[in-house]
């Protein structure tokens, strides 16, 4: 979590730098549109492959077949390099054909810039995907910290490149930063990866693990593509709205993603190899406990965060982003969008844990079908709400579809694991929800009674910090009052004591 926190903080600094130099301008809109296809390809290849590879690789490791595991790993890396290289070349070549259909920019210069940027960004899918596979292999050996720091390296490179290159290259400084960050994060993983002393040049397409991998890879790739297509439709619909809408939505989503990346990504990173190991050992009782514990911690960490983001949307956006090219009008735009993005935070975080559980348990096809249905519902709701709510409707459609996806995932996980301590999760939801609601009312009351801060960075940071500390104090005091088990577990972990189980083993 510490490594994830460092990466996330720098990721936020990256967004602040974007806001300072580009605000909600057409340049940032063009860059975000140009990044759609590389992001989709990365999500499909990396997300699907890592999700499918970890259980298979862990199975070999846990059954004392380490040499076979590494023959499989190096085969996957070699095939991925060749396949992604071809995809990057074809994607760059066809960019003038598909980019104008993805983003409906009216101005010809914006569309031309998006095409050019897409071509330059294509090599990033090779670097980021290989880095994702190497990080997954390190995680299988429970080396989580080093893999989590790759985001820190990437964001640092992006910040430095944009800060120094923007005066000379304008919007293309974003592209330079993205390229430098992608390849730097890959290089940062190579030293710890090589310390595993498993370097070999093996391509065994007939490896039994490849058959197992391909058997589950197709459905998982469909599910990963479904999630990325949702992003594609968001950018497509937003590109037809006012200039800066894509950038405004991006900033709102990134702010909401801050607590998710700090807490939930760390939990999911650790829990996925744990699920895979427990399933390989046929320890369903441990899996039932793990999924319940994961959901309870997700609720405890993200539900108060969602309430806080809704209540403090204006001060948060103003303090973090309003400087340079990010004007007060941009602050109003992002502050209006932020609550609609925050509504889906708990469901989004819970889905990360639940998908890890379902994939590790081998319930892949049903999970993929739910993902595809979720995207279809998201698109339908976006079309329904776009005329009246605009960008807010797009974010609300995401939140509603993700919440329904969570309910479906819980039902499937319950059946796959033969039940799990769901009543404990519901009690956690009710307790944490009540504490969060009271905290929200307290924050609203404080904002009404206080005068707005002076228009200086120090005054705004002080004002926001006071609100955050007050909200955290109220929530933690209430959590202690209602005897929250999650608070006890968090305290045990922070003090490095042996954690007390949230729920007993069946």
Rosetta blueprint (number, residue, H / E / L):
1 X L
2 X H
3 X H
4 X H
5 X H
6 X H
7 X H
8 X H
9 X H
10 X H
11 X H
12 X H
13 X H
14 X H
15 X H
16 X H
17 X H
18 X H
19 X H
20 X H
21 X H
22 X H
23 X L
24 X L
25 X L
26 X H
27 X H
28 X H
29 X H
30 X H
31 X H
32 X H
33 X H
34 X H
35 X H
36 X H
37 X H
38 X H
39 X H
40 X H
41 X H
42 X H
43 X H
44 X H
45 X H
46 X H
47 X H
48 X H
49 X H
50 X H
51 X H
52 X H
53 X H
54 X H
55 X H
56 X H
57 X H
58 X H
59 X H
60 X H
61 X H
62 X H
63 X L
64 X L
65 X L
66 X H
67 X H
68 X H
69 X H
70 X H
71 X H
72 X H
73 X H
74 X H
75 X H
76 X H
77 X H
78 X H
79 X H
80 X H
81 X H
82 X H
83 X H
84 X H
85 X H
86 X H
87 X H
88 X H
89 X H
90 X H
91 X H
92 X H
93 X H
94 X L
95 X H
96 X H
97 X H
98 X H
99 X H
100 X H
101 X H
102 X H
103 X L
104 X L
105 X L
106 X L
107 X L
108 X H
109 X H
110 X H
111 X H
112 X H
113 X H
114 X H
115 X H
116 X H
117 X H
118 X H
119 X H
120 X H
121 X H
122 X L
123 X L
124 X H
125 X H
126 X H
127 X H
128 X H
129 X H
130 X H
131 X H
132 X H
133 X H
134 X H
135 X H
136 X H
137 X H
138 X H
139 X H
140 X H
141 X L
142 X L
143 X L
144 X H
145 X H
146 X H
147 X H
148 X H
149 X L
150 X H
151 X H
152 X H
153 X H
154 X H
155 X H
156 X H
157 X H
158 X H
159 X H
160 X H
161 X H
162 X H
163 X H
164 X H
165 X H
166 X H
167 X H
168 X H
169 X H
170 X L
171 X L
172 X H
173 X H
174 X H
175 X H
176 X H
177 X H
178 X H
179 X H
180 X H
181 X H
182 X H
183 X H
184 X H
185 X H
186 X H
187 X H
188 X H
189 X H
190 X H
191 X H
192 X H
193 X H
194 X H
195 X L
196 X L
197 X L
198 X L
199 X L
200 X L
201 X L
202 X L
203 X L
204 X L
205 X L
206 X L
207 X L
208 X H
209 X H
210 X H
211 X H
212 X H
213 X H
214 X H
215 X H
216 X H
217 X H
218 X H
219 X H
220 X H
221 X H
222 X H
223 X H
224 X H
225 X H
226 X H
227 X H
228 X H
229 X H
230 X H
231 X H
232 X H
233 X H
234 X H
235 X H
236 X H
237 X H
238 X H
239 X L
240 X L
241 X L
242 X L
243 X L
244 X L
245 X H
246 X H
247 X H
248 X H
249 X H
250 X H
251 X H
252 X H
253 X H
254 X H
255 X H
256 X H
257 X H
258 X H
259 X H
260 X H
261 X H
262 X H
263 X H
264 X H
265 X H
266 X H
267 X H
268 X H
269 X H
270 X H
271 X H
272 X H
273 X H
274 X H
275 X H
276 X H
277 X H
278 X H
279 X H
280 X H
281 X L
282 X L
283 X L
284 X H
285 X H
286 X H
287 X H
288 X H
289 X H
290 X H
291 X H
292 X H
293 X H
294 X H
295 X H
296 X H
297 X H
298 X H
299 X H
300 X H
301 X H
302 X H
303 X H
304 X H
305 X H
306 X H
307 X H
308 X H
309 X H
310 X H
311 X H
312 X L
313 X H
314 X H
315 X H
316 X H
317 X H
318 X H
319 X H
320 X H
321 X H
322 X L
323 X L
324 X L
325 X L
326 X L
327 X L
328 X H
329 X H
330 X H
331 X H
332 X H
333 X H
334 X H
335 X H
336 X H
337 X H
338 X H
339 X H
340 X H
341 X H
342 X H
343 X L
344 X L
345 X H
346 X H
347 X H
348 X H
349 X H
350 X H
351 X H
352 X H
353 X H
354 X H
355 X H
356 X H
357 X H
358 X H
359 X H
360 X H
361 X L
362 X L
363 X L
364 X H
365 X H
366 X H
367 X H
368 X H
369 X H
370 X H
371 X H
372 X H
373 X H
374 X H
375 X H
376 X H
377 X H
378 X H
379 X H
380 X H
381 X H
382 X H
383 X H
384 X H
385 X H
386 X H
387 X H
388 X H
389 X H
390 X L
391 X H
392 X H
393 X H
394 X H
395 X H
396 X H
397 X H
398 X H
399 X H
400 X H
401 X H
402 X H
403 X H
404 X H
405 X H
406 X H
407 X H
408 X H
409 X H
410 X H
411 X H
412 X H
413 X H
414 X H
415 X H
416 X H
417 X H
418 X L
419 X L
420 X L
421 X L
422 X H
423 X H
424 X H
425 X H
426 X H
427 X H
428 X H
429 X H
430 X H
431 X H
432 X H
433 X H
434 X H
435 X H
436 X H
437 X H
438 X H
439 X H
440 X H
441 X H
442 X H
443 X H
444 X H
445 X H
446 X H
447 X H
448 X H
449 X H
450 X L
451 X L
452 X L
453 X L
454 X L
455 X L
456 X L
457 X H
458 X H
459 X H
460 X H
461 X H
462 X H
463 X H
464 X H
465 X H
466 X H
467 X H
468 X H
469 X H
470 X H
471 X H
472 X H
473 X H
474 X H
475 X H
476 X H
477 X H
478 X H
479 X H
480 X H
481 X H
482 X L
483 X L
484 X L
485 X H
486 X H
487 X H
488 X H
489 X H
490 X H
491 X H
492 X H
493 X H
494 X H
495 X L
496 X L
497 X L
498 X L
499 X L
500 X L
501 X L
502 X L
503 X L
504 X L
505 X L
506 X L
